[in-house]
Amino acid sequence: MTKESQMASGRAHALECGDSSPLSAGDLSPSKPDERPSATESIESSRPKKPWPHAPVHKLTEHGVYMVTAGTLAKAHQFCGPERLSLLEHQLLELANHYRWQIEAWAVFANHYHFVARGNPDSADLRKLIRHLHANAARELNRLDHAEGRKVWHNFWDTRLTYERSYLARLNYVHQNAVKHGLVPVANQYPWCSAAWFERVATPAMVQTIYSFKTDQVNVDDDF
């Protein structure tokens, strides 16, 4: 057995369905303004405020901390462009709040995403969150592309993190993932990940600690 217990992944057809009832997420906007590159300012201003998570906790608890990775069907770049990336990121943060999961790191790309989330006593089943996310994101994407009924998602993987060093290394891995994929030279320059938010809400000492963890040995499905 490995140090983390790998949970069974869902099938592609199951990821397109789920509870799509209206949400009632509160406004979790940060006290400081959300700084965006000029290329995305007009898009962000036309969408609801980003439902930012609370400040990260950074410790393991009995309620479980998980890393989740999901990819599109055939690794197709379905979420290309600021509007589609913002759509997927917003759905992730809003639904995590709705299902009472504390997001501590996230990174959203054209054909996959990663996030680390902490459970609470009143958290819903994590798979319900993922299925709802995939259903909402696929429906909105297909509306934009006039492709009703198109399958968008292929699969997802979720791993419960049970060792502190493994957990902290994966936090850093997700924060830095845009750099790994060669999209930006510095993680906080990528608008659709948690790096800039983390650097804003965490203490300098915590940022330095998390960023010091090496990620080259982290075993994550990331061949996208």
Helices and strands as residue ranges (DSSP letters): E 5-6, G 12-16, H 38-46, E 65-72, G 73-75, H 82-98, E 102-108, E 112-118, H 126-145, E 153-160, H 164-175, H 177-180, G 187-189, H 195-201, H 204-211
